[in-house]
């Protein structure tokens, strides 16, 4: 009977501990993910602009004029 009581007391303390820690851990993980995404966005857009600037801008595709057929 005592061991069952100790088990439930331990389980309750662990649940209470996680309940207190969870908001801080979630905030930390969201901030960390946000920083990684900002780094990814900046890196992606800077590399995309570099690749785009290397291509000659006067190179255009062939113009095709479509006519409507009845």
C-alpha positions in Angstrom: 0.0 0.0 0.0 2.8 2.4 0.9 4.7 1.6 -2.3 1.6 2.4 -4.4 1.2 5.7 -2.5 4.9 6.5 -3.2 4.4 5.7 -6.9 1.4 8.1 -7.2 3.2 10.8 -5.2 6.3 10.5 -7.5 4.1 10.5 -10.6 2.3 13.6 -9.4 5.5 15.4 -8.6 6.9 14.6 -12.1 3.7 15.8 -13.8 3.8 19.0 -11.7 7.4 19.6 -12.6 6.7 19.2 -16.3 3.7 21.5 -16.0 6.0 24.2 -14.6 8.9 23.7 -17.0 6.9 23.1 -20.3 6.0 26.8 -21.0 9.6 27.8 -20.7 10.8 24.9 -22.8 8.2 25.6 -25.5 9.1 29.3 -25.6 12.8 28.4 -26.0 12.1 25.9 -28.8 9.9 28.4 -30.7 12.6 31.1 -30.4 15.3 28.7 -31.6 13.2 27.6 -34.5 12.4 31.2 -35.4 16.1 32.1 -35.5 16.9 29.1 -37.7 14.1 30.1 -40.1 15.4 33.7 -40.3 18.9 32.4 -41.0 17.4 30.1 -43.7 15.3 32.8 -45.3 18.3 35.3 -45.4 20.6 32.6 -46.8 18.1 31.5 -49.3 17.2 34.9 -50.6 20.8 36.1 -50.7 21.9 33.0 -52.7 18.9 33.4 -55.0 19.8 37.0 -55.8 23.5 36.0 -56.4 22.4 33.3 -58.9 20.0 35.7 -60.6 22.6 38.4 -61.0 25.0 36.0 -62.8 22.6 35.4 -65.7 22.7 37.9 -68.5 19.6 40.0 -68.4 19.4 40.6 -72.1 18.8 37.0 -72.9 15.1 36.6 -73.5 13.1 33.7 -74.8 11.6 33.5 -78.2 8.4 35.5 -78.7 5.5 33.4 -80.0 2.3 35.1 -81.3 -0.7 32.8 -81.1 -3.6 33.3 -83.5 -7.1 32.3 -82.7 -8.5 29.7 -85.0 -12.3 29.4 -85.5 
